[in-house]
Amino acid sequence: MPPQQADESLVDEIAANIRARIMSGEFAIGTPLRQSALAAEFGVSRTPIREALRQLQSGGLIEVLPNRGAVIRVPAPWEVRQAYEVRAELEGMAARRAAERITRAQLRTLGENNDVLRAALEGGSDQTQAANDSFHTIICTAADNEWLTAMVSRINESFPRNVSSLALAGSERHRRENVAQHDEIIEALAAGDTARAREAMHAHIISSGEHLAAWYERRSHTVFRP
């Protein structure tokens, strides 16, 4: 392999590693990404680290601030609302299609996932992020449209996956709404009611987007205080 290709492969590998850690929440929003520390961790010079950070900056996950260098970016509330407006249309379509295709086993798993979220209301589970992600993934899978699934995934990958759980954790009312909205979606899917399934999912995603935008808005006032 030519040296240039090897370097590009290394940069891509480092960028993918950092991206995964941002998405999982291991690197929290507002966290500085020090080139020297990352170079030491990966056992490389600063050059591939610098190129990997540029790649992540182009993707919107990090930004470069005066006197702070590269930091994990806090999305603007309007960005979240716009992204979730598109996601609501896509997942609404997924729910409409799923209402005609979902299996009994998938419906049963949806109920089990929502039971995990319900138990968490009483402090009975800490697996809410996995359960919530699984709920939406199953519906996209049941929709049986790879283009649709890919587009939903692309939006989800624009924001760290743990942030939704943090937003939920900060509001008991929102957690209860989330469970109730999931119940309504399950009922519509079980009944094969395509219009109701689409409407319920669309409303659910818009509601989630509003809560997430509000969380980011509150966070943006504290993360980058001088």
Stockholm file with secondary structure:
# STOCKHOLM 1.0

chainA/1-226         MPPQQADESLVDEIAANIRARIMSGEFAIGTPLRQSALAAEFGVSRTPIREALRQLQSGGLIEVLPNRGAVIRVPAPWEVRQAYEVRAELEGMAARRAAERITRAQLRTLGENNDVLRAALEGGSDQTQAANDSFHTIICTAADNEWLTAMVSRINESFPRNVSSLALAGSERHRRENVAQHDEIIEALAAGDTARAREAMHAHIISSGEHLAAWYERRSHTVFRP
#=GR chainA/1-226 SS CCHHHHHHHHHHHHHHHHHHHHHHTSSCTTCBCCHHHHHHHHTSCHHHHHHHHHHHHHTTSEEEETTTEEEECCCCHHHHHHHHHHHHHHHHHHHHHHTTTCCHHHHHHHHHHHHHHHHHTTTCCSCHHHHHHHHHHHHHHHHTCHHHHHHHHHHHTTSCHHHHHHHHHTCHHHHHHHHHHHHHHHHHHHHTCHHHHHHHHHHHHHHHHHHHHHHHHHHHHHHTCC
#=GC SS_cons         CCHHHHHHHHHHHHHHHHHHHHHHTSSCTTCBCCHHHHHHHHTSCHHHHHHHHHHHHHTTSEEEETTTEEEECCCCHHHHHHHHHHHHHHHHHHHHHHTTTCCHHHHHHHHHHHHHHHHHTTTCCSCHHHHHHHHHHHHHHHHTCHHHHHHHHHHHTTSCHHHHHHHHHTCHHHHHHHHHHHHHHHHHHHHTCHHHHHHHHHHHHHHHHHHHHHHHHHHHHHHTCC
//
